[in-house]
Amino acid sequence: MKSNRLGHVSLVSAIALILASTFTACNPVTIDYLYVAGNKENPGQIQTFVADRVSGALSVSGSAISSGGVTPIALATSTDYTHLWALNQGDSSLVTFAVGSNGALTSGKSYTMSAEGNTPVAMALNAQGTLLYVVNRYQPGCSTYTPGAATCTGGALVVFPIGTDGTVGTAVANGSLSYWPIGVNPTAVAALPSGTSAFVTSYNTDTGLGYVYAFAATSAGVLSAEPGSPFNAGVRPTGIACTPVSRFVYVTDFAQNQLIAYTVLDGGVLVPLINGPFKTGNQPSAITIDPRGTFIYVTNELDNSVSAYAISLPTGTPSAAVNTSGSSINATGTEPVAVLVDPSFGRYVFTANFLDNSLSAFQLNPSTGTLAPAQNGPYPTVGQPAALAAIPRGNHSVQVNQP
C-alpha cells in the first residue's frame, strides 16, 4: 500500500513537472516590454521594464539609455514592434530606435525640426504604421503667439511618412508649408484607426474654450479640414483616444473634470453624445482605450488615481466609473500623466507618475474592466517619467469588439 502511494506521488510529480515545463515554454514569464521616458536629466532617459505574464508586476531590464534629446515627452512604437520613436520637446528632435528581440533599444537616426515648427507636445502613429503625426506648440520661427499677425498664430500639425525600416521621411507638404496650422496651446493628437482622419486637441485661454481640430487624411498623409472643424471640447482638453473600430472619440477636459464623448460620422465629423459629458476625477489628463475597445482608462493628476469606464458598444456611452476615483483600488503614484494597456493580451494597465518618479501597474478584469493593484508596486523609474510605450513579447492577438 505504501509502495503504491509513493508510486502515485512520483507519477503525479512527474506529470506536474512536464506540464509546468510545457506551460512555461508556451507562456513566457515576460508578456510585454514597457518603456518609460523621463525628462529630469539632460539628455532625457528611456528605461525598459519587463511585465510579468501572471501578475503584471514590473522589473527593470538593463540600464536606462539616452532619449537622444532634451525633455522627452512622447513615445510611439511601430505596428510591427521593431522600432520606437522618442519625441524630445527641449530640442524639437525626433529619434528612431531599433527594438531588439529581447526588447533592448538601439539608437538610430535623429531629426531636428525647424521648418515644421518647434516645441513638440504630442505624437501618434496611424494604425497602418505609415504616418507619424507630430504636434508642435509653435509654428516655424516662433516661440510665442502673436494674435493678428500673419505668422505665430498657433501650433503646427506635422505628418511624417514612415518607412518599413522605421526611417522618418520628409514632412508631407501642405502647399508651400511643411505643416498644417492648428489652434493655440495644442495638447494631444490621435489618428482614427481607419486611417481616414486625424484629430488634435487645443485650448484658448482668451476665449476660455477647448477645441478638437479634425482633418481628413489620405493614405499619403495629405490633410484637409473636416466640415465644422474645430469642434467644441470643453475648456481645457488634454488627452484624446479613438475606439479600435473608429466609431467613437473621447477627450479629457482637465479644467472641468469631465470626459467628452463623440460619435464619428462619415468623413470624420464629430458629434457629441447627447447624454454627456461624463464625470472624471480631478484634473483628468491622459486617456487610453483597451485593445478590445471595451474599456476607457483616464488618469486624474490631482487625485493620483485612474478612472475606469465600460463602453456601451452600440452607443459609445461610457458607464459610470467601474472603480471609484480616488479609492485605494485604483490609486496611483503622485501626478499620473501617461497611461496604457498592455498590447499582448490587454490584461494590465500602467501609469507613469511624474512627481514621485514611479510606475503603477494594475490587473485588468477583462469581464468588468475593474482594476486591482499589481504586486510590489509602484515601481521606481528614471526622473520625471512623462511618456509610456509597450511592445508584446512574441506574437499575440487581441480580439477587437465590433459594435
Salt bridges, closest charged atoms under 4 A:
ASP290 OD2 - ARG292 NH1 3.95
